[in-house]
Amino acid sequence: MSKPEAILGISAFYHDSAAALIVDGEIVAAAHEERFTRQKQDSSFPEHAVAYVLDESGLELADIKAVAFYDKPYLKFERLLETYHSFAPRGLKSFQSAIPVWIKEKLFMRQMLREEFAKLGCKNPRLLFPEHHLSHAASAFYPSPFNAAAILTIDGVGEWATCTIGAGRDNQIEILRELDFPHSLGLLYSAFTYYCGFKVNSGEYKLMGLAPYGLVDSPQVKQWKDKILSELVDLREDGSFLLNMDYFDYATGLTMCNDNAWEKLFDLPRRKSETELTQEYMNLALAIQEVTEEIVLRLAQTARELTGSDDLVMAGGVALNCVANGKLLRSGLFKDIWIQPASGDAGGALGAALAGWHISLDKPRQPVSPDMMKGALLGPEFDAKDILKIARRYQAPYKTYNNFEALCSDVAGLLEKGMVVGWFQGRMEYGPRALGNRSILGDARHPEMQKKLNLKIKYREGFRPFAPSVIEEC
């Protein structure tokens, strides 16, 4: 019997560290490091995730053909130096805080990775470094069910690229267009996230959830959209754009935007975290959401024209904007759209492994339906014995069911009474969305349920939305 060939992909040292394992072309396992350490957006080397994916596969590090890291550190360092040079003398404080970390650690990423793997008992793994947006593109195209597809990746920034349009066919990916830093849709959205009082790199979901509370036909939303498109963003017909960097501080500063310039433009001060959310901030969230949707639609149109493909795949943090994705789907630009469930940087680990497999090793690709992701259920699972151990350890009351229908009936009864149920089954989801295996359940008919779940269970703002589940017949 021939020995299995495996590639390990990792993302680390920025945010959302993760590991993913490809064995003979199959996605065997993938997981975020935060799921093991309980540290939200853990950026450390994903030693627990690596240990899990190897354990799931039955392989050891010595069996791995190569380790693929999700971006190219030297290119990222080049971008930092050129950016500081371009904006000088602005950005001295940011330069003084960022560059020593790079010179001390990140420039020696190859050595850092070898040291981390040496701790795990693997002294000299073969290392591959696909570009950041190639990792995103690979995570979008290779697991998809399409033989050929247009590829759209949009995020904050990788090395230089902030958005790419590509074409995938068989086992190859070609990048056709690229938008470079500092002009970034992801960072534009993050700047509004910051200005509305939320945390960058995690609060973007909040901004998207806040937008529906904006008044759709209000003069204020229209006025602010006009100001965004006249003062902040020079948007072209093909979806490419330039940002007016006089309003932004993220390129060389320590904050996302020039607060004074924004306050003058919108006649609205930056909201401080945890203060009241007034209608003005809801309207501002709606304005930038609608601008984002317009840019995504134009980029998708360009991808359609450049590739001639009926199918589209997407990845990158902006691909997690499900409202924009819904409008893109309903636009009819493409017959079918497939979006990587772990579209953020964690998904880069999977993309890096797939790029290593199909591009570096030139392995053939055989698309499967509905996709290769196994419903994104690629994480750890626990059996009845594990659950029983935990219940005993914490002296928790429990009841064992031999009949699944009886369990469902009792849970439905609890939900009807307004109770909240933690539902746990099978393997853990890969990506930021709960897909039924690790979910918090409540009855959507209960008028106080949304607020109850947000404030008492998830400890977050009361306006945050939940995904409704509806039976198929309805």
matplotlib code that plots the C-alpha trace (Angstrom):
import matplotlib.pyplot as plt

x = [0.0, 1.4, 2.1, -0.5, 0.7, -0.2, 0.1, -0.4, -1.6, -1.3, -2.3, -0.7, 0.8, -1.8, -5.3, -7.4, -4.7, -5.7, -4.5, -5.8, -4.7, -5.0, -4.3, -4.2, -6.2, -9.0, -9.7, -9.4, -9.6, -9.4, -9.8, -9.2, -6.7, -9.2, -11.5, -8.8, -7.3, -10.7, -8.9, -11.0, -9.1, -6.0, -3.0, -0.4, 1.2, -1.7, -0.1, -3.4, -5.0, -2.0, -2.1, -5.8, -5.7, -2.8, -4.6, -7.8, -5.8, -3.8, -0.6, 2.5, 4.5, 7.2, 4.6, 3.8, 5.2, 5.2, 3.9, 2.2, 2.1, -0.7, 1.3, 4.7, 6.3, 9.0, 6.5, 4.5, 7.6, 8.4, 4.9, 5.4, 8.7, 7.4, 4.3, 6.2, 8.6, 5.7, 3.8, 6.9, 7.2, 3.8, 3.7, 6.8, 5.0, 3.6, 7.0, 8.7, 6.2, 5.9, 9.4, 11.2, 8.8, 9.4, 13.2, 13.2, 10.7, 8.5, 11.3, 12.6, 9.3, 10.9, 13.2, 10.2, 8.2, 11.0, 11.5, 7.8, 7.7, 11.0, 9.0, 6.5, 9.3, 9.7, 13.1, 13.2, 9.8, 9.6, 8.0, 5.8, 4.7, 1.9, 0.8, -2.0, -4.7, -3.6, -4.4, -7.8, -8.4, -7.3, -9.6, -12.5, -11.9, -10.4, -13.1, -15.9, -18.0, -16.9, -14.5, -13.9, -15.0, -14.4, -12.6, -13.2, -11.1, -11.7, -10.2, -8.3, -4.8, -2.5, 1.0, 0.1, -3.2, -6.5, -8.7, -8.1, -10.1, -8.9, -9.9, -9.8, -9.7, -8.9, -6.0, -4.7, -5.5, -4.7, -4.8, -6.2, -6.7, -5.4, -6.2, -3.3, -2.9, -3.8, -7.0, -9.0, -12.7, -12.1, -10.2, -12.8, -15.5, -13.2, -12.8, -16.6, -16.6, -14.1, -16.0, -19.2, -17.5, -16.8, -13.5, -11.7, -11.2, -14.1, -16.7, -17.4, -20.2, -21.7, -21.7, -23.4, -25.9, -26.5, -27.1, -30.7, -31.7, -30.8, -33.7, -33.6, -35.3, -34.0, -32.3, -29.4, -28.5, -28.6, -26.5, -23.9, -23.7, -23.1, -20.4, -18.7, -18.6, -17.6, -15.1, -13.8, -14.0, -13.3, -15.3, -14.8, -17.2, -15.2, -15.4, -11.8, -11.5, -9.1, -9.5, -8.8, -6.0, -6.4, -9.3, -7.6, -4.9, -4.4, -1.6, 1.0, -1.0, -2.3, -6.0, -8.2, -9.2, -8.7, -11.4, -11.5, -11.9, -14.7, -16.5, -16.4, -17.5, -20.4, -21.2, -21.1, -18.5, -16.9, -19.0, -17.2, -17.4, -20.3, -22.2, -25.7, -26.3, -28.4, -30.2, -27.4, -24.9, -27.5, -27.9, -24.1, -23.8, -26.5, -24.7, -21.4, -23.2, -24.9, -21.7, -20.0, -22.7, -22.3, -18.6, -19.0, -21.5, -19.3, -16.3, -18.4, -19.6, -15.9, -15.1, -17.9, -16.7, -13.0, -13.6, -16.8, -17.7, -21.2, -19.9, -18.3, -16.3, -15.4, -13.2, -11.5, -13.0, -15.4, -16.9, -18.4, -20.7, -23.7, -26.0, -23.8, -23.6, -27.4, -27.7, -25.0, -26.9, -30.2, -28.6, -28.4, -24.9, -23.8, -25.8, -24.1, -22.0, -19.9, -18.4, -15.7, -17.3, -14.0, -13.5, -11.3, -7.6, -8.3, -9.5, -6.1, -4.6, -6.8, -6.1, -2.4, -2.5, -4.7, -2.3, 0.6, -1.2, -2.5, 0.0, 3.4, 2.9, 0.8, -1.7, -4.9, -8.3, -11.6, -14.5, -17.2, -20.8, -21.9, -18.2, -15.2, -15.9, -18.0, -20.5, -17.6, -17.8, -14.0, -13.3, -13.2, -16.0, -16.7, -18.5, -20.9, -18.1, -16.3, -19.6, -20.3, -16.8, -17.4, -20.8, -19.3, -16.3, -18.6, -21.3, -23.8, -27.3, -27.8, -30.3, -29.4, -31.6, -31.6, -34.2, -33.3, -36.9, -37.6, -34.6, -35.8, -39.3, -38.1, -35.8, -38.7, -40.8, -38.1, -37.8, -41.6, -41.4, -38.9, -35.9, -32.5, -30.7, -27.1, -27.1, -24.0, -23.5, -20.9, -17.9, -17.2, -17.7, -14.7, -15.3, -17.2, -20.7, -22.7, -24.1, -26.1, -23.4, -22.4, -25.5, -27.4, -31.2, -34.1, -37.7, -37.8, -41.5, -40.7, -40.6, -37.8, -35.7, -33.2, -32.4, -32.2, -29.8, -27.6, -27.5, -27.7, -26.0, -23.6, -22.9, -23.2, -25.3, -29.0, -29.5, -27.2, -29.0, -29.4, -29.9, -33.5, -34.0, -37.1, -38.4, -37.9, -41.6, -42.1]
y = [0.0, 3.4, 5.9, 8.8, 12.2, 15.1, 18.9, 20.9, 24.5, 27.1, 30.7, 32.5, 35.6, 38.1, 37.1, 33.9, 31.3, 27.9, 24.6, 22.5, 19.1, 17.8, 14.0, 12.6, 15.7, 15.2, 17.9, 15.7, 18.3, 22.0, 24.1, 27.5, 27.7, 29.8, 26.8, 25.1, 28.0, 29.9, 33.1, 35.0, 35.5, 33.8, 34.8, 32.5, 29.5, 27.0, 24.2, 22.8, 23.0, 21.3, 18.5, 18.0, 17.8, 15.3, 13.2, 13.2, 11.9, 9.3, 10.9, 12.3, 15.4, 13.2, 12.0, 15.5, 16.2, 20.0, 22.8, 25.8, 29.1, 31.4, 34.5, 35.8, 37.7, 39.3, 40.9, 42.2, 43.8, 45.4, 46.9, 48.3, 49.9, 51.4, 52.7, 54.4, 55.9, 57.2, 58.8, 60.2, 62.1, 60.9, 57.6, 57.8, 56.4, 53.5, 52.9, 52.8, 50.2, 48.0, 47.8, 46.4, 43.5, 42.7, 43.0, 40.9, 38.2, 38.4, 38.8, 35.4, 33.7, 30.6, 30.3, 30.9, 28.2, 25.7, 26.5, 25.9, 22.7, 21.6, 21.9, 19.5, 17.0, 17.9, 19.5, 20.5, 20.5, 21.7, 25.1, 26.7, 30.4, 31.1, 34.7, 35.8, 36.3, 33.2, 31.3, 32.9, 32.2, 28.5, 28.2, 29.4, 27.6, 24.2, 22.9, 24.3, 22.0, 23.9, 22.7, 26.4, 29.6, 33.3, 34.0, 37.1, 37.7, 40.8, 41.6, 44.2, 43.6, 40.6, 41.5, 44.3, 43.1, 44.0, 42.5, 40.2, 38.9, 35.5, 32.5, 28.9, 26.0, 22.3, 22.6, 26.0, 29.6, 32.7, 36.2, 38.6, 41.9, 43.2, 46.2, 47.2, 48.8, 51.3, 51.2, 48.5, 47.8, 45.7, 48.6, 51.1, 49.0, 48.6, 52.4, 52.8, 49.9, 51.9, 55.2, 53.6, 52.5, 48.8, 46.9, 46.5, 42.9, 41.6, 44.4, 44.3, 41.8, 44.3, 47.0, 44.7, 43.8, 47.5, 48.5, 47.2, 49.5, 52.5, 54.3, 53.2, 56.2, 58.8, 61.9, 61.4, 58.0, 59.3, 62.4, 60.2, 57.8, 60.7, 62.1, 58.7, 58.4, 62.0, 62.6, 59.2, 56.8, 57.4, 54.5, 53.4, 51.5, 48.3, 48.3, 49.4, 52.6, 55.0, 56.1, 59.7, 59.0, 62.5, 60.9, 57.6, 56.9, 53.1, 53.2, 54.7, 55.7, 54.0, 54.5, 53.7, 57.2, 61.0, 61.6, 65.4, 65.1, 62.5, 64.6, 67.6, 65.5, 63.7, 66.3, 63.4, 62.6, 59.1, 57.0, 55.8, 52.1, 51.0, 54.3, 54.6, 53.7, 56.5, 56.5, 58.5, 55.6, 53.2, 55.4, 55.6, 51.8, 51.5, 54.1, 52.2, 48.8, 50.0, 51.5, 48.1, 46.2, 48.5, 47.9, 44.1, 44.1, 46.0, 43.8, 40.7, 42.2, 42.7, 39.2, 37.9, 40.0, 39.0, 35.3, 34.7, 32.1, 31.3, 30.5, 32.6, 31.6, 34.0, 34.3, 37.0, 38.7, 40.8, 37.6, 37.1, 40.0, 37.8, 40.8, 41.8, 38.2, 37.8, 40.8, 39.5, 36.1, 37.8, 40.0, 37.0, 38.0, 34.3, 31.1, 29.8, 31.3, 29.3, 31.0, 29.6, 29.1, 30.1, 33.2, 35.1, 34.5, 31.2, 29.9, 30.9, 27.9, 25.6, 27.7, 27.5, 23.7, 23.4, 25.7, 23.6, 20.4, 21.6, 24.2, 23.3, 19.6, 19.9, 17.3, 16.9, 18.1, 16.3, 18.6, 16.9, 17.9, 19.8, 20.6, 19.2, 21.0, 18.2, 20.9, 22.8, 20.2, 19.6, 20.2, 17.9, 15.7, 14.1, 10.8, 9.9, 8.8, 12.2, 14.0, 11.7, 12.5, 16.2, 15.9, 13.9, 16.2, 19.2, 17.3, 18.5, 16.8, 14.9, 12.6, 10.0, 9.4, 6.2, 7.7, 10.7, 11.7, 11.7, 14.0, 16.4, 16.4, 17.4, 20.1, 21.5, 21.6, 23.6, 26.0, 26.5, 27.5, 30.3, 28.3, 28.6, 25.4, 24.7, 22.2, 20.1, 17.3, 15.8, 17.6, 21.3, 23.9, 25.5, 29.2, 31.8, 30.6, 28.2, 25.6, 23.4, 21.4, 24.1, 26.3, 28.3, 27.7, 29.9, 30.3, 33.2, 33.8, 34.9, 38.8, 39.0, 36.1, 38.1, 40.4, 37.5, 35.6, 38.6, 40.1, 37.0, 34.3, 35.9, 39.1, 41.3, 44.2, 43.6, 44.5, 41.7, 39.3, 35.6, 33.1, 31.8, 28.1, 27.2, 23.7, 22.8, 22.5, 26.1]
z = [0.0, -1.0, 1.7, 1.9, 0.7, 3.0, 3.1, 6.3, 5.9, 8.7, 9.2, 12.2, 13.8, 12.7, 13.8, 13.4, 13.5, 12.1, 10.7, 7.9, 6.5, 3.0, 2.5, -1.0, -2.1, 0.5, 3.1, 6.2, 9.0, 9.7, 12.9, 14.4, 17.2, 19.3, 19.6, 21.7, 23.6, 24.2, 23.2, 20.6, 17.3, 18.8, 16.7, 18.2, 16.4, 16.1, 18.0, 19.3, 15.8, 14.3, 16.9, 16.2, 12.4, 12.7, 15.2, 13.1, 10.1, 12.0, 10.7, 12.3, 11.4, 9.9, 7.4, 6.1, 2.6, 3.1, 5.3, 3.6, 5.3, 4.1, 3.0, 2.0, 4.9, 2.8, 0.4, 3.4, 4.9, 1.5, 1.5, 5.0, 4.2, 0.9, 2.6, 5.4, 2.8, 0.7, 3.6, 5.5, 7.7, 8.8, 10.6, 12.8, 15.9, 13.9, 12.3, 15.7, 17.0, 13.9, 12.4, 15.5, 15.7, 12.1, 12.4, 15.6, 14.6, 11.5, 9.0, 10.1, 9.6, 8.1, 11.1, 13.5, 11.9, 12.0, 15.7, 16.4, 14.5, 16.2, 19.5, 18.0, 17.1, 13.4, 12.8, 9.1, 7.3, 3.7, 3.8, 1.1, 1.0, -1.4, -1.6, 0.8, -1.9, -3.8, -0.5, -0.4, -4.1, -3.6, -0.6, -2.8, -6.1, -5.3, -2.8, -5.1, -7.3, -10.5, -13.2, -14.0, -12.3, -11.8, -8.5, -6.4, -3.3, -1.1, 2.3, 4.3, 2.8, 2.2, 1.1, -1.4, -2.8, -1.2, -3.9, -6.8, -9.7, -11.0, -13.1, -12.0, -14.4, -13.5, -11.1, -12.1, -10.9, -12.8, -11.2, -13.8, -11.9, -8.6, -6.4, -4.1, -0.7, 0.6, -1.5, 0.2, 0.6, 3.7, 5.4, 4.2, 5.9, 9.0, 9.2, 9.5, 12.0, 14.1, 13.6, 14.8, 18.0, 17.3, 17.4, 14.1, 12.8, 14.9, 14.9, 11.1, 11.8, 14.2, 11.6, 9.1, 11.7, 12.6, 8.9, 8.7, 11.5, 9.2, 7.6, 3.9, 2.3, 4.7, 3.2, 5.7, 4.3, 0.7, 1.7, 3.4, 0.5, -1.8, 0.5, 0.7, -3.1, -3.6, -0.8, 0.4, -2.5, -6.2, -7.6, -11.2, -13.5, -13.2, -9.4, -8.9, -6.7, -5.0, -1.4, -0.4, 2.1, 3.7, 5.5, 6.6, 9.1, 8.8, 6.3, 8.7, 11.8, 14.9, 14.2, 11.2, 10.2, 10.7, 13.3, 12.9, 9.1, 9.4, 12.0, 9.7, 6.7, 8.4, 11.1, 13.5, 16.2, 16.4, 18.7, 21.8, 22.5, 24.7, 24.4, 23.1, 19.5, 18.1, 14.7, 13.1, 13.5, 12.2, 9.1, 8.7, 8.9, 6.2, 4.0, 4.0, 3.6, 0.5, -0.9, -0.2, -2.0, -5.0, -5.2, -4.8, -7.6, -9.9, -9.1, -9.8, -13.1, -14.1, -13.1, -15.3, -18.3, -17.8, -17.4, -19.3, -16.6, -15.4, -11.9, -9.2, -6.1, -3.3, -0.3, 1.9, 4.9, 2.8, 1.4, 4.9, 4.2, 3.7, 2.9, 0.0, -1.1, -1.1, -3.4, -5.7, -5.9, -6.6, -9.3, -11.6, -12.7, -12.3, -12.5, -9.3, -6.5, -4.1, -1.0, 1.2, 4.7, 6.4, 4.1, 6.6, 7.4, 9.2, 5.8, 4.4, 6.1, 4.0, 0.9, 1.5, 1.8, -1.4, -3.3, -2.2, -3.3, -6.7, -7.8, -6.1, -6.4, -9.6, -8.4, -10.5, -9.3, -9.4, -8.3, -6.3, -5.6, -3.5, -2.6, -0.8, 2.5, 4.2, 5.2, 6.8, 9.6, 9.7, 13.4, 16.5, 17.7, 21.0, 21.8, 24.6, 26.8, 26.6, 27.4, 30.3, 31.7, 31.6, 33.2, 36.1, 36.4, 36.9, 38.7, 36.1, 36.1, 32.8, 31.1, 28.6, 25.5, 23.4, 21.1, 19.0, 18.3, 22.0, 22.5, 19.7, 21.2, 24.6, 23.2, 21.2, 24.3, 26.2, 23.3, 23.2, 26.9, 26.1, 27.3, 25.6, 24.5, 23.6, 20.8, 20.2, 17.8, 15.4, 14.2, 14.9, 12.2, 10.4, 9.9, 12.0, 11.4, 13.6, 11.1, 13.4, 15.2, 17.7, 18.0, 20.6, 20.0, 20.9, 19.7, 17.2, 17.9, 21.4, 21.3, 23.9, 22.6, 20.5, 23.4, 25.8, 23.7, 23.1, 26.5, 28.8, 26.8, 24.3, 26.3, 23.2, 21.9, 21.9, 18.2, 16.9, 14.5, 14.6, 11.7, 11.5, 10.9, 8.9, 8.1, 4.4, 3.6, 4.6]

ax = plt.figure().add_subplot(projection="3d")
ax.plot(x, y, z, "-o")
ax.set_aspect("equal")
plt.show()
